[in-house]
Amino acid sequence: FMNPLKPIHGPFGGNEEGSAHMWKMLTYCVALPGVAVSMVNCYKKFKNPHKKPKFIPYSHLRIRTKAFPWGDGNHTLFHNPRVNPLPSGYEDD
């Protein structure tokens, strides 16, 4: 009869050659094409950047109850003037 504790192939019951072949094929057939598709997507987005949205001063966004402890107190820690508006609007407008 069948003994469940007896290894089928190899020392731990698995087929190492088949497993290595499977991961090699997954790398070449899935991972590398996925990286290529991601590169094409990034290239297309870089060539056609989105326009900056119109600033709408919503009352629930950019609330400043006290000044930030760095800089002038109005800019966030990782402030980017091209994409992050201040409570009064974009800096470069």
N, C-alpha and C positions, 0 to 999 in steps of 0.2 A: 504494500500500500504506500500512499504518499506520506513522506516525512516532512512536515513544514519547517523543521529546523535545519534541514540539509540544504546547503547552498546550491543554487541552480547553476550558475556560471561564476567563475572568479572567486576570490576569497570572501567577498561580502554579498554574494548572490546576485550581482549585476553583471552586465556585459559592458566592459569598459570601452572596447573598440566601437561599439554601436553608439554609446553615449557621446564619445568624443566626436564621432562623425556627425551626430545630430547637432551638437553645438557648433561645429564648424559650418554646417550648412545653414543653420539659423543666423550665424554671423554674416555669411556671404549673401544670403537670400533675403534677410529681413533687416538686420541692423545697418549694413552699409547702404542699401537703397533708402532706408529711412533717413540716414544722415544726408544723403544726396538730395532728397525731397526737401528737407529742412533748409539746406543751403540755398536751393532755388527759391524757396519761399522768402527767406531773409533778403536775398538779392532783389527780388521783385518789390518787396516793401521798402527797401532802401532807395530804389530808383524813383518810386512814386510816394513820397512822404505825405502823410495826412496834413490838411490845413488845421491851424489852431482853431478850436471852437470859440464862438463868440462868448465873451464874459457876461454871465448873468449873476448878479449879486444875491444869491439865495441867503436867507437869514439863518439857516441852520448849518451852513458851511463856513469855514475859516473864522470861527469864533475866537476872539482873543480877550480873555478875561484879565490876564496879566501878561506882562512882557516876557518873552523867552529870555533865559539867562545868558544867551550868547549874542554876539553881533549887536544889531540895533534893536533887537527885541521883537521885531515884526516878521523876520524871515524864519522859516522852520529850519531844523538842523541840516537837512539834506535838500535845501532849496535850489531849484533849477529855474532861473528866470524865463527860460524858453517855454516851460510847460506848467510851472506852478504859479498861479496868480496869488497876489496879496489880497487882503480884504477889499482893497480899492480897485483891483483889476490887475492886468498884466503890466509888468514894468516897462517893456519895450514898446508899448502902444502910445 
